[in-house]
Amino acid sequence: MSVYDFSAKTMLGEDKPLSDYQGKVLLIVNTASECGFTPQFKGLQELFETYKDQGFEVLGFPCNQFNNQDPGSDSEISHFCQKNYGVSFQMFSKVDVKGENAHPLFVYLTEEAKGMLTKQIKWNFTKFLIDKNGNVIDRYAPQTKPESIENDIEKVLNA
C-alpha cells in the first residue's frame, strides 16, 4: 500500500487519484487559514516553486478540526490562500484528519509515520514527506517551518 492507493476531492469538487503524482516527491500538509501557523503557506509555496520542475508537489488539505481555524467554504479557503500567499500548489477539499471521519489518506499517513506522543495529528500544518514510490519518509510537527525541511526534500528528490 502507498499514498497512490488513495484519492481526494479537489477544491473544484473533482475526484483526484493520488496515483496522478506517481514518480513525484510529495509534501502532504493539513492546513488552516486562521491558525498561528498559517504564514507557513508562504514557505510551502516557495518550496513548491523551487522544486516543482524537479518533480516535487505540495498537496494541501484544509482541516477545521483544531479550534475551528478553517471555518470557510472550499472556495473561500482557495481565495484566501491565493490572495494572501499566492498558493498555486494543489489544494484539496476540506477533510477531517483524525477521529472516526478521518480521510483514509490521513489514517494511512498516521499509521506509517506516528507522532511523538501519539500517532494522531495534534494540530494544523503537520507535514508528511513522501518519496517517488509513494512511501512515507518522514513526518514533521506543525511548528517545523517548511524551509527547514528543504534538505530532506532535496535528498528524496536526488535518491
N, C-alpha and C positions, 0 to 999 in steps of 0.2 A: 504494500500500500504506500502511496505517496500523495502529495498535495494535488497531483494531476487527477486523482480519482474524485475530486470534488468540483462542484460548480457553484456559482453565486449569481445573484441578480445585480446588474449594474445600476447606476443611478437612473438610467433611462428605462429600467424595468426589463431589460433583456437578460436571458439566462446566458452566462458566460462560463464555459468549461475551463477550468484552470489548466487543462491539458493544452490549451492555446499557448501557454507560456513554456511548453516543453523546451528544454535546452537553454533556458534563461535562468539567471540568478535572481531570486525574488527577496524582497523585504516586505513582509506582511505585517500590517500595523492596525491595531484598533484605535480609532481616532475619536476626537470630540472637539466641537467648535467653541465651547465655553469653559475650557479647562486651563489651569495654570501652565500645562504643557502644550497648549495649542500653538504657541510660536514654533514648535518643532516642525510644523508644516513647512516652514521656510527651509530648514535643514534637509527635510525629506525631498523637497523639490530640487534643491541644489544637488543632492546625491543622484537623483534621477537624471537631471540634465547632464551631469558629469559622466555618468556611466551607461546611459541608455544605448549609445552606439556600440557598446561592448557587450550588449546582451543582458542588461540589468533593468529590472522593473520594480517599482514600488506599488503595492496594492493596499489601498486604504479602505478600512471597514468602519464606518461610523457606528458608535455604540452609545446608548443613553442609559446604561446600567449603573453608572457611577455618579451619584449626586445629580442626576438629570442634566448632565453637562452637554448633551447634544439633543435638545428637545425638538428641533426644527424638522421640517419635511426633507425628503431627499433633495428636492430642487432648491430649498433654502440653504441646506448644507453645501451643496455643489456651488451655488452662487457665492456664498461666504468664502469658501476655500479658493475659488478662482479670483475673486475681487481682492482679498486680503493677502494671499500668499502666491498667487499665480499658479496654483496647482494644475498641472497638466497630466499627472500620472493617473492611473485608473482608480477611480473611487467607486465603491460598490454601495448598494442599498444598505440602510441601517440594519444591524444584526445584534443579537444577544451573543456575548462571548463566554458566558458562564451560566450555570443553572440548567433547569430542565428544558428550556427552549434555546439553549446554545446552538449556534450554527454548527453543523457537523465538522466543518473545516477547523473550527476553534477547539472542538472536542479532540480532534486528531492532533492539532498542534500542541495542546497542553499535555497530551499523553506522551508525545515524542520529546518534549522539552519542558520538564517540570520546573516550576519556580523555586525560589529559595526555601520558603516555608510550606508552600502548598503548590499543587500543580495548577490550581485555578488562577485565572487572570485577576489581579488585585486592583488594577486601575487602568485608565486610558493611556495610550501610547506604549503599550507592551509591544515589542518588536520580535519577529521571528525571521531569521536568515535561512533561506532555502537554496540548496545547490542546484546545478543544472539538471540533475536527475530527479528533482522533486523531494529530496530528503531534507529534513530539518537539521540544520548545522548548529544553530545557537539561538538562544532566547535572551533578550535584553530588557532590563527593567524600564519602567516609564521615565525615570529621571535620566536614563542614558541618552545623551544627545546624539542625534543622527550622525553628526560629523565625527564623533568619537568611534564609530564602528566602520569608518571608511577603510582602514587597513584590512579588516576582516572581509569586507566586500571585495577588495582587490585580490586577496588570497583566493577566495572562492571563484572569482572570475578567471584567475590565472591557473586554477587547478586542472 
